[in-house]
Amino acid sequence: MPASHMLNNIVIVIVDDDDSIRLSLREFLIRKGATVFACPDAIQGLEAVRAHHPNIVLSDISLPNRDGFELLQDIRSLGPGQNGNVPVIAMTALEGIVDFGLTIDNGFQAHLHKPFRPDQLLATVRSTLASG
């Protein structure tokens, strides 16, 4: 499969309040073939999960009003019939404050420390999808 189409038929919801990060991730993943819905906060992220039934969610931890941990709880409360079991990857720049163990212990399937490289993002998305 060509590298530009490695995420064909994959729907991804991105939740990040930083416009430049959110839009850069969106464009990169679209170029890899994914369908992407990018949201600036947890409320819109939850609505996107409900509306679009993504294969995977990428969520920042530090979000306004409701953080990434609360978003994960909201998603899980939807139940399996409404895509509440979708894999969620934590993204954070809060290294040392929010570490890998904390995110995994709280139910995230994977953890990416910002800034991360495009190949790290793709490897994490692909391995998370493969294990789900």
Secondary structure, 3 states (H helix, E strand, C coil): CCHHHCCCCCEEEEECCCHHHHHHHHHHHHHCCCEEEEECCHHHHHHHHHHHCCCEEEEECCCCCCCHHHHHHHHHHCCHHHCCCCCEEEEECCCCCCCHHHHHHCCCCEEEECCCCHHHHHHHHHHHHHHC
